[in-house]
Amino acid sequence: MTVRELLMKHRKPFRRCQNRVFSVRPGINPEGTCLRSGWHPVQR
């Protein structure tokens, strides 16, 4: 499965993670934790 197919499947804007693991502290990473693939949904 390609990245584009994955994005189309979820139908949500995704953003490439700087790191594989993000802290869940508010303000530092308000979008939430990353997926294992290194992408995480962006809330707008």
Buried (B, 14 or more C-beta within 10 A) or exposed (E): EEEEEEEEEEEEEBEEBEEEEBEEEEEEBEBEEBBEEEBBBEEE
